[in-house]
Amino acid sequence: MVFSRRGGLGAQDLLLSFLLLAAWEVGSGQLHYSIPEEAKHGTFVGRIAQDLGLELAELVPRLFRVASKTHGDLLEVNLQNGILFVNSRIDREELCGRSSECSIHLEVIVDRPLQVFHVEVKVKDINDNPPVFRGREQIIFIPESRLLDSRFPIEGAADADIGVNALLAYTLSPSDYFSLDVQSSDELSKSLWLELRKSLDREETPELRLLLTATDGGKPELQGTVELLITVLDVNDNAPLFDQAIYRVHLLETTANGTLVTTLNASDADEGVNGEVVFSFDSGISRDIQEKFKVDSSSGEIRLIDKLDYEETKSYEIQVKAVDKGSPPMSNHCKVLVKVLDVNDNAPELAVTSLYLPIREDAPLSTVIALVTVSDRDSGANGQVTCSLMPHVPFKLVSTFKNYYSLVLDSALDRESLSVFELVVTARDGGSPSLWATASVSVEVADVNDNAPAFAQPEYTVFVKENNPPGSHIFTVSARDADAQENALVSYSLVERRVGERALSSYVSVHAESGKVYALQPLDHEELELLQFQVSARDAGVPSLGSNVTLQVFVLDENDNAPALLAPRVSGTSGAVSELVPRLVGAGHVVAKVRAVDADSGYNAWLSYELQPAAGGARIPFRVGLYTGEISTTRVLDEADLSRYRLLVLVKDHGEPALTATATVLVTLVESSQTPKASSRASVGVAGPEAALVDVNVYLIIAICAVSSLLVLTLLLYTALRCSAPPTEGACAPGKPTLVCSSAVGSWSNSQQRQQRVCSSEGPPKTDLMAFSPGLPPSLNTSERNEQPEANLDLSGNNVKPRTNNARQSY
């Protein structure tokens, strides 16, 4: 509501005061409203939420708020209905002074996402200030000798309002002696003069009292009055006269103290003391003018005594009077108009507010990060400010309104490349030389879980000796995550699967934090040569990211299996092998052959044979092949030789330390006549098995050919499927047998004549079927060549299990 200082409003005006001229337009992102000053608390300004296109329900969740740089408490928004209303008294004169335009600039900020709107509320002037004179009365001295039509200046009134409300009209109370002359100018205030219409006579009328009334152009009209006390003087009848009624001066605001502003020139027609003129500022001059300027009383020079500031005051209107020394003194007045010229002496002011930090590295483009406000107190080109940003990427400044900018994201962020951006915003004006101001903005990039843990290499090969202690540490995997905090916290786990009939976790485990891999049980090279599995590394981000690494654990063989003896036949119950040898055989005759196998591999399964010395150091006519195990004569046997020999053959592998086994062979020398009988008996006992062995060999060959054909067909089909299907992770691949040559003259020893079990991934183990043809020397007797290979008795008579998988045999 609008109130007058001089009385109440009429009913019509009171009604009009409640009508708000609220209007808004959408242009450059700004709303425009208007409201009269002195409106009551709670007066409706506009439906700001509706005009901004915001729903009432989202005002509180989105932290709807109104900010003003200097007048934040004058207007407020009701978050329940979205109405902008008057919160406290608005006085246009206090807010904007005598400026013709008066507005309150508001920034409306909502979050999620961050949006900024600019609202301009124009404050309209009402006629709430009456014209005011400087004092209650003005005293004027007029000599009685003044001629008709003489003019005497009087001081006018001032009105704090603007426009029509400050347009003053003056009236003078009726008088026979004086009339009021009002002169107006576009640049200056109205000049008031009393014009003499009737000659004065001090003896008849020594004093006159007139009432000067000033009325403004507002509705309702407001008035102010001052009493004019006119004293009629005698004698000195010539007042000083200025050569100019108005002096105009232009000064730069940087003009130095002591600079001559202008020199006044006034003359008096009188002579002597009555013609001496003294210059001074008018008694009603403002304190600001008295602090900025001084006038020399005798010379009339006006000089600057304090700094000028265009931004504070753009012009000065100085009333100067010239008074002679007559009695009574006579005076005259002139005006000095000093216009201050702007100089680019104010650097731009820069403010960064509403920082939306830190910003996520996956933030979308055009995300608003901060608001930048610039201002410059200078005018014209000196006050035109442009903003720039360094560096230019990945951010940019977007102008949202005059002198308002938004700092927005211009390209994608990657915290792993750069986690903090140090930005410098520079505001530069258009002056010459230009001035500038800078503000630093530190933009921190918040991490997003966009990097999976990464291993240094996709696959690791680990060698572990068999018979390791349970729980032994065999390897450590390590993955690095380029993210930060919990997004970079890596935990490890096994990719569970089946290893044959058992779970992978029964063989190995991995520590979740350190990545150390432990063997949970002793590994057996003869059972498992290669264990291939995957370890997964996952971070603690949401959602979690992970990657896998493949570990190939090769179980290295140790010499933990002693040679095992096999024998084609056993005589008696003593566990020794008995052989009948004619006495007349020559040197090099093969008497018997010791057979042994070793479950180990490589050098640990490379067997050698030694014949132990006889008791008492007696020489024996036999020797054993170092790598063949064949026992043969060293010379021709004769009648002097013993009839029975007990031979001890030591079978030793090449491991560290070497393991051994001992075979006992009883060799009996018989006469040549007894040999056929034995041979005949042997042939009777052997004919049946030999024929059965031939039949078995035929069927065995047929079976091997059929299985081989089926295997070749299966491999062809498998290759075709592998070529047409995407590759899968490792399979249980059969180990390849390794052939080791025992010596330059010995036979070959197969290091893995067994089923290989190599577990590398999901799926059943595969088996290699391998057939070997032992090369028997031509001197081997018929009975030895017809011995069955399935014999399961060792040379000491103990039962030996047939080994189909983990067996190494030397022939």
C-alpha angles and dihedrals in degrees: 000000000000118000129193123220091218102052145311129311127253120252092257093050091046090055092048091052089065093053106093117205093220113167131156135192131189108231129130087356095294135128121209125207132165132207135172118248122255091036115163124257109276095025110156115250105169146312093265098173093052092045091052091050094245125142116236091229093060098050096089098038091049092048095242108201140163122223131185126186096226109355105049097143100051096079131031139181125231103224091201096063103011094239122149109220140173111271102180141004115299116206110186093198092053091044102046107005112211095338112136092223122051123178139159112223115209132186115212111201128189127176135213089073105016111240130171126202128185120220125188118198112192114212110214121210120242125191097261099132122071122210111275129203121210094244140007092253140017120215116214125185115206123177115230090232095067114124126240115276090030111148129220122193120232130187118256131216130263127224120200091208124086138228118006090351089064097042102114129203120194130211129183125212112252114281136166093213107044141037129189120249116192121192121187132198134189092234104030135054119259116286116222124205134180109221119205111234100168130035116259125234114193092197091054100036114013094170139026130193119203131174117226114199125195118198123188125217097243128114112271094029118237124205141202129191139198129187117234113213108197116194116194112221131199133229118356096083103172120080123199115268124214118220088226130032091206128030115200120201132174119206132180112236088238093059110138124245114267094033114146109247099185142319118240120216121201130162134196122210091211124093133235118358091351089061097050110105127209120195124213141152116266114267092241095056116129123257091240092061091047089054094048103040141030131191126214106235095215105031098035092228115153114205135184114248102172139035120279123224119195091196091060103037126008098189142010127214108202122193111208126184131197115210126187124217096243124122109274093022120233124213144189133192140221136177127237113201111199115190116197116218118215120246124189094253100132122079117216117270116230128196128180115198142163096038110195096203145198097028120209115243090233093054112138121250117273092032108157111237104171144354120239122200123187132185139171125198092210122092136231116006089345089064098044107106130194125191129216134181132217125229098029096210141099090003135048140186118244120194109229098172140344106314091352122110137175123217104221137176111261104178139015121290129223115190091193090061097043125356101184129038119201106205128187119204113200124197114195128182128217097244126120108267092022123224126213144187130203136205126193120222121191110204114195118200115220117220123251122193097251100131124074119212110272129207121217090241134008096238138029129197117214127188117206127177115233121251090041117170114266112264095020118156110245105168145349123225120201130190127185125214117202092207125090139247114348091355088065096043103113126200126186132217140164121260094234121225141142122277102198106303095341135074119253090236089067089064105039141008135193127216108241095221108029098035091228113157117216131193106228096198139018111282121226118212090200090057102034125016101170127028112187120185142145131247118207123214117198131177127224096243126120109271094026119231126203148171137197135230126198121230121198108197112193113198108218118216122246126192097258099132122074119213114276118217124226126190132194093219142351128221119209126339101289093092093239126120113244122208129182114216126183113239094230100058118128131240116291094029109151108235101176143337127231114216123200138164133199123206091210125085139232117007090348087067097040104112130203130186129221130183111226117228117260121255113275092019094278116163118243126202095229139087136184128226109251094227104010100055090221114149111213138166120266095205143000111296119233141179092275093067121096117264094231132035128189108208122195113201116194113209111200133177126214097243127123105275097020118233122212145196129193127222124196119213122185111205117192120192113217135181118264091247091060095051099076091051091053090043090048091051090046092049090053092051093043103042093078096048092043092055090046089049091054091052091047091050092053092052091044092054091049091049092048092051092049093048091046092052090049090048092051091049090048092050091050092051091045092051091050091051092047091052092050098041129062114264118266130207121278123308134211096276121194116246115246116241115242120218116213120191107226096202143333091266102026130087125269117266117212108222095202113028090157145077112293118219111194112168113198105146145339116330140064121296118262128229130220114214108208128179123200130192110208112220105231118196116247092240093064109116122244095252092056092048090052095051113124114246090214092073110135102190124101121218092265093056098254122136115256122196114233108247115213097171117026103037134121114189131191121202 
